[in-house]
Amino acid sequence: MFIQAAAGISPQPSFGALLTEPAVYAGNRLNCVEPDYGQLIDPKMIRRMSRIIKMGVAAAMDCLKTSATEMPGAIITGTAYGCLADTEVFLSKMIENREELLTPTAFIQSTHNTVGAQIALLLKCHNYNNTFVHRGFSFESALLDAVTLLQEQHMSTVLAGAADELTDTSFRLLSRFGLYKKDISSSKALYDGAAKGTIAGEGAAFFLLAADPSGNDYAQFNGLYTFYKPRDVEEIKKNIQSFLSFHAIGMHDVDLVITGQNGNVHEDAVYEQLAQTIFKGKSTARFKHLCGEYPTAASFALWLAANIIKTGEIPSCTLAMSNDKRPRRILIYNHYQNTYHTLYLLSAC
Amino acid sequence: MGSPVFIAGAGVISAIGNNIAENLAALENGVAGMSEMQYLRSAHRHKLPVAEVKMSNAELAELAGMPAHITRTALLSAIAAKEALHNAAIENFDELRTGFISANTVGGMDKTENFFPGFLNDPHKGRLRNIIHHECGAVTELVADRLGIKNYISTISTACSSSANAIVFGARLIRQNMLDVVITGGTDALTRFTLNGFNTLMIVDQQHCQPFDENRRGLNLGEGAGYVVLVSEKVAGSLKNTPVCVLSGYCNANDAYHQTASSPNGTGSYLAMKGALQQSGLQSEQIDYINLHGTGTQNNDIAEGTAIKLLFEGHYPPMSSTKSFTGHTLGASGGIEAVFSTLAIRHGLIYPNLRLETPMKALPFIPETHFKKGAAIRHVLSNSFGFGGNCSSLIFSKA
């Protein structure tokens, strides 16, 4: 499996900016740096789109543009929360107007499959179209659908990605659950000290996956594996090792490990234990100080990894530990709220 | 199409019954599930009939063995999934690689819409317990945890085709030898959010719906859950109750026409049915019964009917919309109708399309209006089409 293109809209302007001047945020909330959508989407359609739809569709279009793909064999989206802003609008109006005098626009766009549907509509793409909505596994489910589809059918490419938005309301509600740090001066300080909470994030990322190499790919996508509610760190280690064995490699074959620390001492404990055992001595990179925490944040990590392999450069702002080796093989290990654990393996073509 | 995927069990809860036996009895006796709203609290209570499951949350919770304060979507899901698993009677279940892939469109919205009025008045108000299971995935997880399924869980939401796509994905994971058993289908509870949403689109019938009728006025919303237990050939061979049914074909296509409306020619519907036939290796004349998407809206029925006309010209099989019994259960409909399709094969049944008075003038066929028993049903086509142009068709065949 090959990644022909990777495109992301995140709190970081671009991969190039990560190498030179990464965006640093004050406070506990990171929102996306939105591009000039007019370059990627028909302006007539932009007006009607909510922010998450614009972000998702723009990332998808950027991906197709980069790979010069007119029509993907399938469009698969992962989103944990769906189209929150439109859901809130319709829900609030319904309550305020006591179920009278409502208009359909927000309801129509609140449906979870809107991002995937709008991409299909824009491309007039009649091919396979699916949307996964399983919390911290939403993006991983979309990718597994893509991988198994490419294996089963002889379609050439699949466009797969994730989109989640952070709205004022969702930020307020998630804050009430105690998810975020109350006093953080800079996103740079996310991993300092042993404190509770993380920082909120959002983003959209899309990937054009293909069964065969194109000669101009970002990276080879060797595979992914997910596991739900592992009992302890030993079970996590076992899963990592069997994932590597499945791909006929060992930890010594991995040049860089990207891990999902989010600054919450309760959730980072696992990464600390792995750093002292199976990841010991490895080059390691972190990413959530750049994009914030959200259920589909691993899509940012995959976008980052694909770009690192393509360019051979690791943004210094991500490095926790480096041995100066040009990365040819990257392992990503992320978990969301200690419940949804994900492994990805990528290598140079 | 490679190794077959068998249907080892099924479970259903809908407005016409809390289990398979009750649903079958209602289908046979022509008893529809729509009535005046009893459980959902809405301003439209006396205006819009709905097809509710005839139990309170407390009663459902008791049947599900779960707390009554959690979302109704999960309670419905647990009841149907447990029935499916019970019917499959897989003895060495704990030793197998199992998955739960469930679809829904509303998640815990029934609770969120109770939380929101207080929250809108004061952002510090509202009980967090009511939004903790808001996400669609949370509903699946509550039930997966209840069933003790851990190897693979996922949730699909593609509007009204959600369940069909869950079944497609589950089947693929079995065919690729990633799982041995997958319980798959979907669930949705009635909410004010969806009722008002569909009502703004002016496609909700104020009377009982009349799918595929010339004078159809729209759909009735319903609720429920339906699941099938998919197993590999190897597991199927080890079961005491030999499965009588396989999933022989499936296809997901997109209409790519409009966010909520179907194209006049039913392009997406046509592609989905044609793709499923191709995959199954069957000719259209081999289909013995079509369980229509048949919502009762002007737009869906003419698009679906036109696509059927194109594909089945000369050999129209018996067909009907069981939404005339259950209402449109949205994310659950593909699961409920998959269960009805497998029961049609098992028992040789054709279900009636209720309240059909004037057949559609533009179509050269008329849906079945009588319940038929003892029919030779080998292949059933089940359609699920939704917003976002998402169209999926499944074909179930006699094993």
Boltz contact constraints between the chains, C-beta under 6 A:
constraints:
  - contact:
      token1: [A, 91]
      token2: [B, 116]
      max_distance: 6.0
  - contact:
      token1: [A, 94]
      token2: [B, 196]
      max_distance: 6.0
  - contact:
      token1: [A, 95]
      token2: [B, 116]
      max_distance: 6.0
  - contact:
      token1: [A, 95]
      token2: [B, 117]
      max_distance: 6.0
  - contact:
      token1: [A, 98]
      token2: [B, 43]
      max_distance: 6.0
  - contact:
      token1: [A, 99]
      token2: [B, 43]
      max_distance: 6.0
  - contact:
      token1: [A, 99]
      token2: [B, 196]
      max_distance: 6.0
  - contact:
      token1: [A, 102]
      token2: [B, 196]
      max_distance: 6.0
  - contact:
      token1: [A, 102]
      token2: [B, 200]
      max_distance: 6.0
  - contact:
      token1: [A, 104]
      token2: [B, 200]
      max_distance: 6.0
  - contact:
      token1: [A, 104]
      token2: [B, 201]
      max_distance: 6.0
  - contact:
      token1: [A, 107]
      token2: [B, 197]
      max_distance: 6.0
  - contact:
      token1: [A, 107]
      token2: [B, 200]
      max_distance: 6.0
  - contact:
      token1: [A, 108]
      token2: [B, 259]
      max_distance: 6.0
  - contact:
      token1: [A, 108]
      token2: [B, 260]
      max_distance: 6.0
  - contact:
      token1: [A, 111]
      token2: [B, 159]
      max_distance: 6.0
  - contact:
      token1: [A, 111]
      token2: [B, 387]
      max_distance: 6.0
  - contact:
      token1: [A, 112]
      token2: [B, 157]
      max_distance: 6.0
  - contact:
      token1: [A, 113]
      token2: [B, 158]
      max_distance: 6.0
  - contact:
      token1: [A, 113]
      token2: [B, 159]
      max_distance: 6.0
  - contact:
      token1: [A, 113]
      token2: [B, 388]
      max_distance: 6.0
  - contact:
      token1: [A, 113]
      token2: [B, 390]
      max_distance: 6.0
  - contact:
      token1: [A, 117]
      token2: [B, 388]
      max_distance: 6.0
  - contact:
      token1: [A, 117]
      token2: [B, 389]
      max_distance: 6.0
  - contact:
      token1: [A, 120]
      token2: [B, 254]
      max_distance: 6.0
  - contact:
      token1: [A, 120]
      token2: [B, 256]
      max_distance: 6.0
  - contact:
      token1: [A, 121]
      token2: [B, 256]
      max_distance: 6.0
  - contact:
      token1: [A, 124]
      token2: [B, 256]
      max_distance: 6.0
  - contact:
      token1: [A, 125]
      token2: [B, 256]
      max_distance: 6.0
  - contact:
      token1: [A, 126]
      token2: [B, 253]
      max_distance: 6.0
  - contact:
      token1: [A, 126]
      token2: [B, 254]
      max_distance: 6.0
  - contact:
      token1: [A, 126]
      token2: [B, 256]
      max_distance: 6.0
  - contact:
      token1: [A, 126]
      token2: [B, 271]
      max_distance: 6.0
  - contact:
      token1: [A, 128]
      token2: [B, 252]
      max_distance: 6.0
  - contact:
      token1: [A, 129]
      token2: [B, 254]
      max_distance: 6.0
  - contact:
      token1: [A, 129]
      token2: [B, 390]
      max_distance: 6.0
  - contact:
      token1: [A, 130]
      token2: [B, 165]
      max_distance: 6.0
  - contact:
      token1: [A, 131]
      token2: [B, 157]
      max_distance: 6.0
  - contact:
      token1: [A, 131]
      token2: [B, 158]
      max_distance: 6.0
  - contact:
      token1: [A, 132]
      token2: [B, 156]
      max_distance: 6.0
  - contact:
      token1: [A, 133]
      token2: [B, 136]
      max_distance: 6.0
  - contact:
      token1: [A, 133]
      token2: [B, 137]
      max_distance: 6.0
  - contact:
      token1: [A, 133]
      token2: [B, 155]
      max_distance: 6.0
  - contact:
      token1: [A, 133]
      token2: [B, 157]
      max_distance: 6.0
  - contact:
      token1: [A, 134]
      token2: [B, 137]
      max_distance: 6.0
  - contact:
      token1: [A, 134]
      token2: [B, 154]
      max_distance: 6.0
  - contact:
      token1: [A, 134]
      token2: [B, 155]
      max_distance: 6.0
  - contact:
      token1: [A, 135]
      token2: [B, 135]
      max_distance: 6.0
  - contact:
      token1: [A, 135]
      token2: [B, 137]
      max_distance: 6.0
  - contact:
      token1: [A, 141]
      token2: [B, 154]
      max_distance: 6.0
  - contact:
      token1: [A, 145]
      token2: [B, 169]
      max_distance: 6.0
  - contact:
      token1: [A, 148]
      token2: [B, 172]
      max_distance: 6.0
  - contact:
      token1: [A, 148]
      token2: [B, 176]
      max_distance: 6.0
  - contact:
      token1: [A, 172]
      token2: [B, 123]
      max_distance: 6.0
  - contact:
      token1: [A, 228]
      token2: [B, 150]
      max_distance: 6.0
